[in-house]
Amino acid sequence: NKEVRFTDWLSLVEHECCKAPSLIFGLNTGLYDIQAKKKNISIAEYINNNNAQAISLSSIYNHQAFENYQFIKIKMLESDIKVELARINAILKNFKKNIFVRLDANQLYEIEDILWLDKNIDHSCIQYIEEPICNPTVDKYIYLNREAEFKYAIDESLYIGNDWMFVDID
């Protein structure tokens, strides 16, 4: 009975899950966490023993000065897109005018909601909107790209059916 080395596990995950990057990330994080727990240290310390002891996440979270930020990411939380736009505008009032905003909708909205938002939001500071639509497909993104001004960020959740075959749009 040969003990499987840590690097063997990492290689196995990389090989077997090559078409699912989020799964690779999750499994690798778990493997590194196990190694760190064996040494009774944090995963951050295991990966880098010069890691920071505290991290300033965002001005909204820790109420630090807003003027120091060039980029912000706003998680869209409201199911009513009109209420969400009001929330976004309220947040943006706290920032200087040359801020870059990344919106993250986490597949919360219908196409009609995103088209409404596209027509009613000030695009001057919006860099992109991540995962704007529920039940995403390549055809829906092609349609949105044609009809709206937004730029989009999508992730590995854009696949066909349950077979985890990723879409090749070339």
Disulfide bonds with the S-S distance in Angstrom:
none
